[in-house]
Amino acid sequence: MAAPRAVWKGFLKVGSVSCGVKLVGATSEASKIHFKILNRKDGLPVKAAYVDEETGDVVDSENQVKGYEADAGDFIKVEPDEIKKLKMTSEHTLEVDEFVAIKDIDTRYLEKPYYLIPADGASTEAFSVLREAMAKKGVAARSCVVLYQRGREVVIQPYGKGMLLTELRTHDEMISEETVFKDLKNHEYDQELLEIAGLLIDKKVTKFDPSKFEDTYEDALIALIDAKRKGKQPPKPVPPPKENVIDLASVLRKSLAKEGIKDRPKTKAGRKSA
């Protein structure tokens, strides 16, 4: 299998230390089911086209230009050459602005990962020294990079023999948890139920292993397509639960029995606020 193609090449710079690096995508959609849009009448593929909102005429690529809607119906045209002239210092350099403790990174901001590796043999020593020093300190580097003509904030951390660069969502993109959680109330819970739930959790604790993850929707799509190819009826989906939990204690104890766990003797534990 050929090595993945680099999506970016440039330099990693920390103070006066720099080394050539390249980015390789850490994710792939190749194994996913992809659909084409067909004409229902003749079963042939159709293609998307940009059309003029008023005339309905197709606009070819030569006459397409980006526009920013400053006011309703009032657009400011921005030509491709004007965008290209906006050269950022980070276009070919990962300038490290600061280091942050890996344990302090808010995972909500992590978006898309890339592998970062030395660009050539001459860059390997400096790259390795930086990686090992960061690993010993338990820190990630903060920087920004231009990818696909857009500046992106990133964090870079040691990962195996190389490093992992991850695009970050901006603060403006994040919805504050307070706006979502503000109406949640503190509820009282029974200490005994908490202990039973803890037993269930202990039974199912394991190591984080993504190789065991299953995309049930993708599996269902594959089964549907395979059945249609063979002229068979697609498998029936598993219906969702119909009932809400009413007697939590009973449900938890049934779950214990199903997992082969012996329930602890009942206690006269009081209630605590969650």
C-alpha positions as CSV (number, residue, x, y, z in Angstrom):
1,M,0.0,0.0,0.0
2,A,1.4,3.4,-1.1
3,A,2.2,6.0,1.6
4,P,-0.5,8.7,1.8
5,R,0.2,11.9,0.0
6,A,1.3,14.9,2.0
7,V,-1.4,17.7,2.1
8,W,1.0,20.4,3.3
9,K,4.8,20.9,3.4
10,G,6.7,23.6,5.3
11,F,8.7,24.2,8.4
12,L,8.1,23.7,12.2
13,K,9.8,26.6,14.0
14,V,10.3,26.9,17.7
15,G,12.5,29.9,18.6
16,S,15.6,29.7,16.5
17,V,15.1,25.9,15.9
18,S,13.3,24.9,12.7
19,C,13.0,21.7,10.6
20,G,11.2,20.7,7.5
21,V,7.9,18.9,8.1
22,K,4.9,17.6,6.2
23,L,1.3,16.8,7.0
24,V,-0.4,13.6,6.1
25,G,-4.2,13.1,6.7
26,A,-4.9,10.9,9.7
27,T,-8.4,10.0,8.5
28,S,-10.0,8.5,5.4
29,E,-13.6,8.2,4.1
30,A,-12.6,5.6,1.5
31,S,-14.3,2.8,3.3
32,K,-17.6,4.6,3.7
33,I,-20.7,4.1,1.5
34,H,-21.0,7.0,-1.1
35,F,-24.1,7.7,-3.1
36,K,-24.6,9.3,-6.4
37,I,-27.8,11.2,-7.2
38,L,-29.7,9.6,-10.1
39,N,-32.6,10.7,-12.3
40,R,-35.5,8.6,-11.0
41,K,-37.0,8.4,-14.5
42,D,-34.0,6.8,-16.4
43,G,-31.7,5.8,-13.5
44,L,-28.8,7.8,-14.9
45,P,-26.5,10.0,-12.7
46,V,-27.1,13.7,-12.6
47,K,-24.6,16.5,-11.8
48,A,-24.9,19.6,-9.7
49,A,-24.7,23.0,-11.4
50,Y,-24.8,26.7,-10.3
51,V,-27.8,28.5,-11.7
52,D,-28.7,32.2,-11.8
53,E,-31.4,32.8,-9.1
54,E,-33.3,35.1,-11.4
55,T,-32.9,33.7,-14.9
56,G,-32.4,30.0,-14.0
57,D,-29.5,29.9,-16.5
58,V,-26.5,27.7,-15.7
59,V,-23.4,29.8,-14.8
60,D,-20.2,28.2,-16.0
61,S,-17.1,28.2,-13.8
62,E,-15.4,31.1,-15.7
63,N,-18.3,33.4,-14.6
64,Q,-18.5,32.3,-11.0
65,V,-17.0,34.6,-8.4
66,K,-17.2,34.6,-4.6
67,G,-19.4,37.2,-3.0
68,Y,-19.9,38.4,0.6
69,E,-23.4,39.6,1.4
70,A,-22.8,42.9,3.2
71,D,-26.5,43.8,3.3
72,A,-29.6,42.0,2.1
73,G,-29.1,41.5,-1.7
74,D,-25.9,43.7,-1.7
75,F,-22.8,41.6,-2.4
76,I,-19.1,42.5,-2.4
77,K,-17.3,40.5,-5.1
78,V,-13.9,38.9,-4.1
79,E,-11.8,37.6,-7.0
80,P,-9.7,34.4,-6.6
81,D,-6.5,36.4,-7.3
82,E,-7.3,38.8,-4.4
83,I,-7.6,35.8,-2.0
84,K,-4.3,34.4,-3.2
85,K,-2.6,37.7,-2.5
86,L,-3.5,37.4,1.2
87,K,-0.3,35.7,2.1
88,M,-0.1,34.7,5.7
89,T,3.2,34.2,7.5
90,S,1.9,30.7,8.5
91,E,1.4,29.6,4.9
92,H,4.6,27.6,4.9
93,T,5.7,27.8,8.5
94,L,4.3,26.3,11.7
95,E,5.5,29.0,14.1
96,V,5.0,27.8,17.7
97,D,3.5,30.6,19.7
98,E,3.2,28.8,23.0
99,F,3.1,25.4,24.7
100,V,0.1,24.1,26.8
101,A,-0.2,21.1,29.1
102,I,-1.8,18.3,27.1
103,K,-4.1,17.4,30.1
104,D,-5.5,21.0,30.0
105,I,-6.7,20.8,26.4
106,D,-10.5,21.1,26.1
107,T,-11.4,18.2,23.8
108,R,-14.5,20.0,22.6
109,Y,-12.2,22.2,20.4
110,L,-10.4,19.3,18.7
111,E,-11.6,18.9,15.2
112,K,-9.5,17.1,12.5
113,P,-6.2,15.2,13.0
114,Y,-3.2,15.0,10.8
115,Y,0.1,13.2,11.2
116,L,3.2,15.5,11.3
117,I,6.5,13.9,10.1
118,P,9.9,15.1,9.1
119,A,10.1,16.3,5.5
120,D,13.4,14.7,4.8
121,G,16.4,13.0,6.5
122,A,18.1,16.3,7.3
123,S,15.2,17.4,9.4
124,T,14.9,14.2,11.4
125,E,17.2,15.1,14.3
126,A,15.7,18.5,15.1
127,F,12.2,17.0,14.7
128,S,13.0,14.1,17.1
129,V,14.6,16.4,19.7
130,L,11.6,18.7,19.8
131,R,9.2,15.7,19.9
132,E,11.0,14.1,22.8
133,A,11.4,17.3,24.8
134,M,7.6,17.9,24.4
135,A,6.8,14.4,25.4
136,K,8.9,14.7,28.6
137,K,7.2,17.9,29.5
138,G,3.8,16.6,28.7
139,V,3.0,19.6,26.5
140,A,1.5,20.4,23.1
141,A,2.6,23.2,20.8
142,R,0.1,25.9,19.8
143,S,0.3,27.3,16.3
144,C,-1.6,28.1,13.1
145,V,-1.3,26.9,9.5
146,V,-2.9,27.7,6.2
147,L,-4.7,24.6,4.8
148,Y,-6.9,24.7,1.7
149,Q,-6.6,28.5,1.6
150,R,-7.8,29.0,5.1
151,G,-5.9,29.8,8.3
152,R,-6.5,27.2,11.0
153,E,-5.5,27.2,14.7
154,V,-3.9,23.9,15.6
155,V,-2.2,22.0,18.5
156,I,0.7,19.7,17.9
157,Q,1.6,16.9,20.3
158,P,4.0,14.0,20.4
159,Y,2.5,10.8,19.0
160,G,4.5,7.6,18.5
161,K,7.5,8.2,16.3
162,G,6.0,11.4,14.9
163,M,3.6,14.0,16.0
164,L,-0.2,14.7,15.8
165,L,-1.4,18.0,14.5
166,T,-5.1,18.7,15.2
167,E,-7.2,21.5,13.8
168,L,-9.1,23.5,16.4
169,R,-12.5,24.9,16.4
170,T,-12.5,28.6,17.2
171,H,-14.1,29.9,20.4
172,D,-16.8,31.7,18.4
173,E,-17.9,28.3,17.0
174,M,-18.5,26.8,20.4
175,I,-21.8,27.0,22.2
176,S,-21.4,27.7,25.9
177,E,-22.5,24.7,28.0
178,E,-24.3,27.2,30.3
179,T,-26.8,28.0,27.6
180,V,-27.6,24.2,27.4
181,F,-27.3,23.2,31.0
182,K,-29.0,26.3,32.6
183,D,-32.4,24.6,33.1
184,L,-31.0,21.4,34.5
185,K,-31.8,21.0,38.2
186,N,-30.0,19.2,40.9
187,H,-31.8,16.0,41.7
188,E,-31.7,13.7,44.7
189,Y,-30.5,10.2,44.2
190,D,-30.4,7.1,46.4
191,Q,-26.9,6.1,47.5
192,E,-27.9,2.4,47.1
193,L,-28.8,3.0,43.4
194,L,-25.5,4.8,43.0
195,E,-23.6,1.8,44.3
196,I,-25.5,-0.6,42.0
197,A,-24.8,1.6,39.0
198,G,-21.1,1.6,40.0
199,L,-21.1,-2.2,40.0
200,L,-22.4,-2.2,36.4
201,I,-19.8,0.3,35.4
202,D,-17.0,-1.8,37.0
203,K,-18.2,-4.8,35.0
204,K,-17.8,-3.0,31.7
205,V,-14.6,-1.0,32.2
206,T,-12.1,-1.8,29.4
207,K,-9.3,-0.1,27.5
208,F,-10.1,2.5,24.8
209,D,-9.8,0.4,21.6
210,P,-11.2,2.1,18.4
211,S,-10.6,-1.1,16.4
212,K,-13.7,-2.5,18.2
213,F,-15.9,0.5,17.3
214,E,-18.8,-0.3,15.0
215,D,-20.7,2.0,12.7
216,T,-24.1,0.4,12.9
217,Y,-25.6,2.8,10.4
218,E,-22.9,2.0,7.8
219,D,-23.3,-1.7,8.5
220,A,-27.1,-1.3,7.9
221,L,-26.4,0.5,4.6
222,I,-24.2,-2.3,3.4
223,A,-26.8,-4.9,4.4
224,L,-29.5,-2.9,2.6
225,I,-27.4,-2.6,-0.6
226,D,-26.4,-6.3,-0.5
227,A,-30.0,-7.4,-0.1
228,K,-31.1,-5.2,-3.0
229,R,-28.3,-6.5,-5.2
230,K,-29.5,-10.0,-4.5
231,G,-33.2,-9.2,-5.0
232,K,-34.0,-9.9,-1.4
233,Q,-35.9,-8.0,1.3
234,P,-33.6,-5.8,3.4
235,P,-33.2,-6.9,7.1
236,K,-35.7,-5.4,9.5
237,P,-34.1,-2.7,11.8
238,V,-34.1,-3.3,15.6
239,P,-36.9,-1.1,17.0
240,P,-36.0,1.4,19.7
241,P,-37.1,0.9,23.3
242,K,-40.7,1.9,23.8
243,E,-40.8,2.4,27.6
244,N,-39.1,5.0,29.8
245,V,-37.4,3.8,32.9
246,I,-39.9,4.1,35.8
247,D,-38.6,1.8,38.5
248,L,-34.9,2.5,38.3
249,A,-34.0,0.2,41.1
250,S,-35.7,-2.8,39.5
251,V,-34.1,-2.0,36.1
252,L,-30.6,-1.7,37.7
253,R,-31.0,-5.0,39.6
254,K,-32.1,-6.8,36.4
255,S,-29.1,-5.5,34.7
256,L,-26.9,-6.8,37.5
257,A,-28.4,-10.2,37.1
258,K,-28.0,-10.2,33.4
259,E,-24.3,-9.4,33.8
260,G,-23.9,-12.2,36.4
261,I,-23.2,-9.7,39.2
262,K,-24.4,-10.4,42.8
263,D,-26.3,-7.4,44.2
264,R,-25.1,-6.0,47.5
265,P,-27.4,-6.3,50.5
266,K,-29.9,-3.5,50.8
267,T,-29.0,-0.7,53.1
268,K,-30.9,2.2,54.6
269,A,-28.7,4.7,52.8
270,G,-30.2,8.2,52.5
271,R,-30.5,10.4,49.5
272,K,-27.8,12.7,48.2
273,S,-28.0,15.7,45.9
274,A,-26.4,15.1,42.4
